Amino acid sequence: MPVVRIDDPADDRLADYRDLTDVALRRVLEPAGGLYIAESSKVIARAVAAGHRPRSVLVQQKWLDDTAPLAGDAPVYLVDDDVAERLTGYAVHRGALAAMHRPALPSVGEVVAGARLVLVLEDIVDHTNVGAAFRAAAGLGADAVLVTQRCADPLYRRSVRVSMGTVFQVPWTRLPDDAAGGWGAGRDLLHDAGLHLAALALADDAVALDAFAAARPPQVALLLGAEGDGLSRRALAAADTVVTIPMAGGVDSLNVAAAAAVALWALR
């Protein structure tokens, strides 16, 4: 792999890594450019092991030996710590970043074929929560994760980091969007795969999670919505059952990633 030392953060070859703290900019550029950013040698290694290809790698001297072999034929840009910080807008403590080619997403049918437990995330815009939900899915035995069109990008670097790289481990894709907010076509696709749609929400007719788990359908898609608003009315209307986690202490809900972990554990 070619290793190129660069001392100027304005160098055009580093454009993929510039101003990474501007979330709005990255959300526009990464999908349109077919890229995402992997951070740290460990995460880059997981991405490469999953078949993803680096376009380039940005590395500091301390991490060069561990990271450079992961680049394949892609250029490795070696920079000093201060150049990395001036370039990205933050201290790159993990020492390595890679601009990765974004793979084409599989179809919903491919992802859920034969699945017994699927996590479905509706319009969760916080990248940290998305990453934490993926980590719960990987650790607690979900077969796949589906995200809606307006859900935060699982391959955004914060999601990848919080997930501990499990976004490369758990099969996932996006549900289609349509006039029913994604739930007309989405519901049909999940039902076609034999999945029972269980919406995690507060409702007067909700079934307690432990009772639902005791009579668990063979195949379950567990639907969770954004914090605050929760699942949309369309998602609730598409669900076969509304399920709630019994709470105490005057608290009526959990953080969405924590709720996902509790529900996945109960349905494992």
Secondary structure as GFF3:
##gff-version 3
##sequence-region A 1 268
A	DSSP	beta_strand	3	5	.	.	.	ID=ss1
A	DSSP	three_ten_helix	12	17	.	.	.	ID=ss2
A	DSSP	alpha_helix	23	33	.	.	.	ID=ss3
A	DSSP	beta_strand	35	39	.	.	.	ID=ss4
A	DSSP	alpha_helix	41	49	.	.	.	ID=ss5
A	DSSP	beta_strand	54	59	.	.	.	ID=ss6
A	DSSP	three_ten_helix	61	63	.	.	.	ID=ss7
A	DSSP	alpha_helix	64	67	.	.	.	ID=ss8
A	DSSP	three_ten_helix	68	71	.	.	.	ID=ss9
A	DSSP	beta_strand	76	78	.	.	.	ID=ss10
A	DSSP	alpha_helix	81	88	.	.	.	ID=ss11
A	DSSP	beta_strand	96	101	.	.	.	ID=ss12
A	DSSP	alpha_helix	108	112	.	.	.	ID=ss13
A	DSSP	beta_strand	117	122	.	.	.	ID=ss14
A	DSSP	alpha_helix	127	139	.	.	.	ID=ss15
A	DSSP	beta_strand	144	147	.	.	.	ID=ss16
A	DSSP	alpha_helix	157	162	.	.	.	ID=ss17
A	DSSP	three_ten_helix	166	168	.	.	.	ID=ss18
A	DSSP	beta_strand	172	174	.	.	.	ID=ss19
A	DSSP	alpha_helix	183	192	.	.	.	ID=ss20
A	DSSP	beta_strand	196	200	.	.	.	ID=ss21
A	DSSP	beta_strand	207	208	.	.	.	ID=ss22
A	DSSP	alpha_helix	209	214	.	.	.	ID=ss23
A	DSSP	beta_strand	220	225	.	.	.	ID=ss24
A	DSSP	alpha_helix	233	238	.	.	.	ID=ss25
A	DSSP	beta_strand	241	244	.	.	.	ID=ss26
A	DSSP	alpha_helix	256	266	.	.	.	ID=ss27
###
